[in-house]
Amino acid sequence: MDKWWQKTTIYQIYPRSFADSNRDGVGDIPGIISKLDYLQDLGFETIWISPLYKSPQMDHGYDVSDYYSIAPEYGTIKDAEKLIKEVHKRGMKIVFDMVMNHTSIEHDWFIQSRSSRDNPKRDWYIWKDGRGKNKPPNNWSSFVTPKAWHYDSNTDQWYLASFLDFQPDLNYYNPEVKKAMFDVLRFWLKKGVDGFRLDIFHAIYKDKYFRDNPFRFKYIVSENDHDGYFQSRVHTVNHPNNFAFAKELRSVLDEFDGDRFAVGEVAGDDHIIKRYLGEKKDGLNLIFLFETLLLKFKTSFFKGIVKKMEQVYPYPNVPTYVFGNHDQRRYMMKINNNLEKGKLIALFQFTARGVPVTYYGEEIGMTNETIKLTEAQDPLARIYRWLGDSLSELLGLADVIIRDRARSPMQWDDSPNAGFTVQEAKPWIRVHGNYRERNVLIESEDSDSLLNTYKSVLRIRNGSFALKEGSLRLIEENVPKDMLVYLREFGKERKLIVFNFGKKTKFFSNPTDCRKYFFSTVSFDHNEFDQFKIPPCSGVILGN
């Protein structure tokens, strides 16, 4: 593999929650810069930052009002330029989040577009006559509500919003829109950004004939299946034009040196979403694969992931491993807040073949804060406030619709406000109650901590061609129940990764020449690794 993005490690930062430098309770760019040494020391090579652009912050940055400016609460253009420079100074890469599907209703383009039917920007967005009084143009739903169309009384037409009503969709059938957005990419690429994470990229194009979506008996939108509200989104996601658009976007990236790259947020069947990569690998560089968000702490789950990635995304495809992000429950919630299980997830994520993506705070075991529906700032939560706190918890929907729970401030130390901001400031959202015992400072001083597991495994990965870019072979013969074993190979280098997901000690006969100890999540009382006992809920890296 000769491209950096094929073998990198990615750390996602949610800027308003990472580090506050100016005591206003909101994280900012200087705060991120102040923590770059931490990320470099941890071992991450690439930083992905959620949107920093100017925005009314109704969806905390995913509603952009000016792609060429920085939100004042985060800093300035000069701050952004300094951030890019400081990341590169440390030999790291930086990826900006790019929201191409929609803008804010406060973007000048939309203000012009909705001003009159004959405004030159009218066709920059998707406007349509209704099917009668109070009847939208068709039955399309958004990703988060049963309706995607919103009536504008000023011009007596409806505009489309695939997410929330204040995020109107751009019309990519208009070549002026495509050129304008590609120019936005070029602006930031010239600033030195190494690539982009592309928000809901599978929704860029919709059916130009506006046909109704067919019925499907599924109401709740899930992590890796975006059908919902009793609709199969055949006319609103994964449109054939999207695959061609991915190639056009790649050509924009290729105008610049340094192997710039794009990773797409897409969802659907594998044979469909693989098309975003291009038949000749001339589309998006990577796509997020979200099966890992459905985490179950079972051998069968992890073995199934490995088998699928090797069968469906074999080399030269590069899988991605995502266990959390700003829209999902933190993975600690799915493993009963068990730090030992967290160590195995880290061991898997950084040793399987592909690119691991870590969400800020996962390295210290941050978990969801219990923010109530009635106090959440998340616009998605406000829509469903009518459910009430008790009913939303009873139905198991609270963690889905209160995304704020996974966005609490980073826990740096045990001081008031967890070191995210000063004691006198009020964080934009409250700090998790467990910050005194679960934070970077305390865990950095504990050699057996989850944080030091991340650091150790990342250090081994970064120094290993086998783990960064080698092949993977699953070993199943004579492997006891509850164990997962795979071999990574590159040239003459081999690394054997052995997991015991069970509750009992297992005896393992090593069929390889990997007998040299590199790392384990628990202490071993022996140093012979041809035949050995592996404790419950543990893992080990061996090499030749």
N, C-alpha and C positions, 0 to 999 in steps of 0.2 A: 504494500500500500504506500503510495507516494504522496498522498494528500493529508494535511494535518487533521482535517475534519473527519477522516475515516477512523481515527484512532484517539481522538481527544476525550476529555472528560468535561462535562458541562455542569456549572453551578448556577441555578436560577435565583436572582435577587428580585424581591418585590420591594421597590425603592422606598415606599412610604413606611415600610416596617423594618428596614434593615439597620440604619444608624442615623440619628438626628444630630447634626452638628451645630445648629443655630438656636436650639432650645425652644422651638415652636411646637414640639411634639410630633412632627412629621419627618420621616426619614428623607434624606436628600443626597445629592451627588457628592458634595464634600464628605459626607458621612461614609459613602461607599468607598471613596478614595482612601479614607483613613483606615479601612479594613482590608485593603488589597494585600498587604503583607500577610495577614491572617490566612487569606484564601490561597496565596502562593505557598505558604508554609504547610497548609493542609494538603496541598498537592494537586489542586484543580488547575486545569490548563485554559479553560474557556469560561467566560462569564456571560450569561444571558440576563438582560435586565428588562423587566416589564416596562411598558411605555413611560417615557419621560417627557413626551411632547406636551405642548400647551393644551389644556383641557379644562372644561368646567368640573371635571372630576366626579361627574354623576355616576360613572362606572370606573372610578379610580384610574383614569388614563386610557381606558379602552374606548373612550369617546373623544376623539382628537378634534380640536378646533383649529390647530395650526401645526402642520408637520415640520415646519421650518423653525419653530421656536420651542424652547424648553419651558415646562410648567414652572412658574416663579417659585412655587413652594419647594421645588427640587433644585433650582439653581438657574444658571444662565447658559447660553451657548458656549461661553468661555469655560464654564465648569465642565460641560460635556466634552469639549475639546481636550481639556486637561485630563479628564477621566480616560479617554481613549489613549492619550499619550502615556499616562501612568501605567495602564494595563500593558501596553506594548513594551514599556521600559522593563517590565518584569518578565518579558518573554511569553506573555499570555495573550489570548485572543478575546475580543469583545463582540457580542452579538446583541443587536437591538431588536426589540419586539416591534413588528410592523403590522398595523391594523389597516388592511387594504380593502376589506369588504365594505366598510361603512365609515362615516365620519360622525362628528357631533352635530346636533341641530344648530349649534352655535358656530359651526364652520362657515366662513364667508361664502363658500360655494353653495351651501344649502340655503343660507339666508337669501342669496340671489335667486336660487332655484325656486323657492316657494313664494317669491314676491309676485310673480305673475306667470301665466301660461306661456307667454311669448318671450320670457327672459332667455338670453343666450345660454344660461346655465340650467335651464329647465330640464333638458335631456341628460344632464349629468347625474341625475338620480332617477329612480324608477317610479313614475307617476302613472296612474291609470284611473279611468272612470269606474264608478261603482256599478253594481248590477241592479240598482234601484235605491230607493231611500234607505239609508243606514245599512246598505248591503255592500260589503267589500267586493273587489273585482273577482276574487276566487276564494277557495277554502284554505289557502296556505297558512300554516301556523309558523311561529318563530321557534327558535331553539328553546325558549324559556317560558313562552305563553301560548295559549291557543290561537292567538291572532297575530299575523305579521303585517297587516295593513292598517294604516291610521289615516283618519279623515282630516283634511285640511279645508276648513270652511272658507278661507280666503279665496281659494281658486277652485273650490268644489271638485277636488280630486283626492285620491288616496295615494299615499306614498308607502313604499315597502321598507320594512325594518326586520331583518332576519334575527336580530337579538332583541333589544328593547326599543321603545318608541322614540327615544331621544338619540337613536343611532341609525339614521337612514342609510339604506344601501346605495352604493354608487352603481352607476350603469356602465358596465364594461363593454357593452355593445357600441358605446360611443367612443371612437378612437381618441378623442380629446381627453377623456378620462384616463384611459390607459397611458397615454403619453404623460399626463400630469403626474400620475402615481409612479411611473418609472423614473421621472425626473426627481421625485422625492427620494427614491432609492439612490439615485446617482449623487444627490446632494450629500447624503450621509456616507456613502462609499468614498466620496472624495475627502470627507473628514477623517477617513481611516477606519470606519467600522468594518469588521471582518465578515459580517453577514447578518442575516435576519431570521428571527423566528416569525412565521407567518400565521397570524390569527385566523381562525375558521376559514382556511384557504379553500376548503371544499365547497364553500357557499358563494364564491365569487360570481359565477354565472348561474342564471336561472333560465327556465324554459321561456323562450321569447314569445311563445303562443299563450302563455299564462294558463295552461291546463291545470285543472284541479288535481291535487295529490290523491292517490287512491287510499282506501280505508285499510288500516292495520290495527289489530286488537292489541295496542300497546300505548299506554298513556305517559309513563315516566320516561324521560330521556336519560339514558345511562352513559357510562364513561366511554364505551367504545361502540355504541349504537345510538345514533342521533335521531332515529325515528321516535315519534312521540305524539301525544295529543290525538291519538287514534288516526295517525297518518303515516304512510310510507313516503318519505321525502324524495320520490323519484324525479320530481321536476324542480327541486330546489337545492339539492346537493349533488356533488360528483357529476355535474354536467360535462359532457364530452369536451366542451370548450375549455374547461378548467385544465385538462391535461395538456392542451396546446399552449395555454397561457403559462403553465409551469415552464415550458421550454423557452417561451419568450422572456420570461423573468430570468431564467438561467443565462440567456444570452446577454442580458444587461449586466449581470454579475461578472460574466467573462470579459466584459470591456475593461475590467480592472485587474491589475496584477495581484498576486498574493493568494490565489485560490479562494476567492470570496465564496461564501456558501449560504444556502437557505435550508431551513428545516420547517416542514409544514405541519400545522395542526389540521389533520384530516381524520375522517372516520368512515367506516364502511367495510365491506368484504375485502379480504386481502387481494384478491385478483383485480379488484377495482382500484384500491388505493395504491397498489404497486405501480399503476400507470402514471402516477405523479412523478415517479422517478425517471420515466422515459424508457422506451425500448432500447435505446442506445446509451442509457445512463446520461441523457442530455436534458433531464427535467430537474426537479428539486434534488438537492444532494442527499437529504435525509427526510424521512417522515417519522413523526412520533407514532409509536406503536403502543396502544393503551391497554393491552391485555393485562399487563403487570399491575394496573390500577385495581384490578379485580382480585387482589392479593388474598390468598388463603395459605396459611402456614402449614402446608402439607407437601410431602415429597412429590406427590403426583402433580401438584400445581407447578413447581419449579421444573420438574422433568418435562412436563408438557410444554412449557415455555421454550426450553432448550430444543426439544424435538421440532417444534413448529418453526423456530427461527432458522434451524438448519435445513428444513425441508422447503419452507416457503420463501425465505430470504437468504439463500446460500450466497457465498462469495461469488461475484464482487459486491452484492448487496450488503449493506451495513445495518443491522438491527439497532434499535434504540431501547433503552430500559428506563422507564419512568414509573416511580412509585408514588409520586405526589406532585401537585402544583397548586397554583393560587385558586383553582376552581374545585379542588377535590379535598376530601378528608385526608388528614395526615395519616401516613401508613401506621404510625404507632397505635391509632385507634383500631386497626384491623388485627393487631397482634396483642391485644390486651395490655398495651403499654409495657411490654416485656423487653427490656434492654438487651437481654441475651439473644432473643429472637431477632432484634434489630441488627445485631452483629452479623448474623447469618445472611440477612438481607443485603447488608453492605458487602459481605464477602461474595455473594452471588453477583450483585450488580457490577462490581469492578473486575470480576474474573471471567464472566461469560463473554462470548464474542460479540462485540458491538460497542456502541457509544452510551455510557451511563449518563443520566441526567438527574442531578440531585437538587431538591428544593431547599431553600435556606432553612436552617434549623434542624433538618433531618439528621445531620451529623451529631447532634447532641440529644436526639430523641424528643424534640418538641412535639407536643400533642395538641389536639384541638382545645381551644378555650371554650367554656360553656356560655357563650354569648347567647342571650335569649332573642327570639324572633322579634319581640317588641322593642328591643334596644339596638338591633343591628343597623348598620349604615349601608350595607350592601343593597343596591336597588332591587335585586332579585328577591331578597328577603322582604323588602317593603311591599312588593306586589302581593306576597302571600301572608301579610300580617293578619288578615282576617281569619287565618287558621287558628291563631292564638298559640301561646307557648305550649300548653298541655297537649293539644291535639297534634301539633307538628311533631312533638317528641313521640307521642303514642304511635303515630303513623310511620315513624322512622324517617321523616322527611327533613328534620331540622338540620342535620349535617349536610344535606344536599342543597338546601335553599339558603342556608346561612353561611355563605362562603367566607365571611369575616372570621369564622372560627379557625380557619387555617391560615389567617393572615396576621396573627398577633405579633407584637414586636419581638425582634430577635433578642435572645437571652444571653447577654455577654458576661454578666457577673451577678453577684448577689446583692448589689446595692439597690436602693429604691429605683423603680422603673427598669431594673435589670441591665443598667448600663446603656440602654437604647437611647435614653435622653437623661437630662439632669433631673434631680429630685424635684425641683420647683416646677418643672414643666408638666403638662398633662398630655400623655400620649394620645394620638388620634383615636386609638382603640386600646382597651386595657391590656396590660401585660398578663400573661398566664400566671395563675397562682402558684405554680410549682417552680418558679424561676430561681428560688434560693438554693434548691438542691439540684437543679438541672440547668446548667449554664456553661459557657465556654471556659471560664476561669477555673471552676471547680473540676471540670472533666479533664482539662489540660494537665492538671496536677495528679490525676489518677491514671496510672499506667494501664489499668484494666477497663477504662471507660469506653463508651461507644465512640466518643470523639477520637480517642487514640486508636481504636480499631479502624475507623475511616482513614486516619493519617497513615497507619502502618500499611494497610492494603493498597492505598493510593501510591505510597512510596515504592512498594514492590511492583505494582503495575507499571509505573512510570519508568522503571528500570528494566522492564522485561519486554522484549520483542514478542515473545510467545503470548503474553497476556494482552498486549496492545493490538497486535495484528496477526497473530497466529491462527491456525485452524483449530477447530474444536471437535473432539471425538467423544461421544457419550459412551461410558463403559457400564454395561448392564450385567454381563455374565459374572456369576458368583458374588454379586453385590447384595448384601442383606437388605431386608425390608427397612423402610424409613431412611435409606441412604441414597444420596445422589453423588455420582462420581463422574468427572469428565477430565479429559486431557487436552491441554493447549500446547500446540507445537509450532515452532518457527525455526527452520533449519535444524540445527542440532540441539536447540534449546527446548526443553519440555518442562511444563508445570502441571502437576496433578492436583486437582481441587477435590477434596473429600468432605461431604456434609453428612451429619446425622441429625435429621429433623425429628427423630423419635424421642421418647421419654426414657429409654433404656440404653445402657452401654452396648455397643456393637463391636464385634470382632471382624477386622477387615484384612484380607490377604491382598497385598499390593501386587498387581500383575505387571507393573512397569518398572523402569529403572530409576524412577523418581524416589529416591530414598533420603534426600537431603531436606532437612526441616527449614522452612522459611517463616511460617507464621501459623498461629492457631488462635481461635477465639477464647479458648480456655487453656489452663496450664496442663501440660503433659508430664507425667512422671517417668517418662522413658524417652530415649532418643534413637530407638531402632524402629524403622518404618517399613520393613518388609512384611511383617505380620504384626498388627497392633490393635489395641482397643481404642475406640473413639467414644468419648463420653456423650451423654445425651445433650441435645441442643448445642452442637458444637461443629466447628469446621476447621480444616487445616489446609495449608498450601505446602506442597512438597515439590522439589525440583531435582533434576539430574545433575 
